[in-house]
Amino acid sequence: MTMKELAERVLLPCPFCGSDGELFVRGFTDDRADAGNAYIGCDTCGVEQPYKRSPTEAVAAWNTRASQETTR
């Protein structure tokens, strides 16, 4: 998957404020989306996820939500 293809994937809204997330990448030497470091962050509330090994992993982690179940 190329960076362009990854950019076309839809990110879920920020889990804290509902704004759009943004993909940030570093360490890329070519157009592949399977190497380097990446994370998703929110410019509105400032939340950032830890770096992942690839943009694909960053998107998957950002789009994963904890269960909404509550315990009583």
C-alpha positions as CSV (number, residue, x, y, z in Angstrom):
1,M,0.0,0.0,0.0
2,T,1.3,3.4,-0.9
3,M,1.1,6.5,1.3
4,K,-1.5,7.9,-1.1
5,E,-3.7,4.8,-0.7
6,L,-3.3,5.0,3.1
7,A,-4.2,8.7,3.1
8,E,-7.5,7.8,1.4
9,R,-8.4,5.5,4.3
10,V,-10.9,7.1,6.7
11,L,-9.8,7.8,10.2
12,L,-12.4,7.7,12.9
13,P,-12.9,10.9,14.8
14,C,-10.8,11.7,17.9
15,P,-12.1,9.5,20.7
16,F,-11.9,12.5,23.1
17,C,-13.3,15.5,21.3
18,G,-14.7,14.1,18.0
19,S,-12.5,16.2,15.7
20,D,-10.6,14.8,12.7
21,G,-7.4,12.9,13.4
22,E,-4.2,13.6,11.3
23,L,-1.6,11.1,10.2
24,F,2.0,12.2,11.0
25,V,5.0,10.2,9.6
26,R,8.8,10.3,9.8
27,G,11.7,8.3,8.6
28,F,10.3,7.3,5.2
29,T,12.7,6.9,2.4
30,D,10.2,5.9,-0.3
31,D,6.4,5.9,-1.0
32,R,5.7,2.7,0.9
33,A,3.3,2.8,3.8
34,D,4.9,-0.2,5.6
35,A,8.1,1.2,7.0
36,G,9.2,4.1,9.2
37,N,7.4,5.7,12.2
38,A,3.9,7.1,12.3
39,Y,1.3,8.3,14.7
40,I,-2.2,9.9,14.6
41,G,-2.8,13.1,16.5
42,C,-5.7,15.6,17.0
43,D,-5.0,19.3,16.5
44,T,-8.1,20.3,18.4
45,C,-7.5,18.7,21.8
46,G,-3.8,17.7,21.4
47,V,-4.1,14.0,22.0
48,E,-1.4,11.9,20.3
49,Q,-1.0,8.2,20.2
50,P,2.4,6.5,20.7
51,Y,4.5,6.0,17.6
52,K,3.7,2.9,15.6
53,R,6.1,1.0,13.3
54,S,4.1,2.0,10.2
55,P,1.3,4.3,9.1
56,T,-0.9,1.2,8.5
57,E,-0.4,0.2,12.2
58,A,-1.1,3.8,13.3
59,V,-4.4,4.0,11.4
60,A,-5.4,0.6,12.8
61,A,-4.6,1.6,16.3
62,W,-6.4,5.0,16.0
63,N,-9.5,3.3,14.6
64,T,-9.6,0.8,17.5
65,R,-11.9,1.8,20.3
66,A,-12.2,0.3,23.8
67,S,-15.4,-1.4,24.7
68,Q,-18.2,0.9,25.8
69,E,-19.4,-1.5,28.4
70,T,-19.6,-0.2,32.0
71,T,-19.2,-2.2,35.1
72,R,-21.5,-1.8,38.1
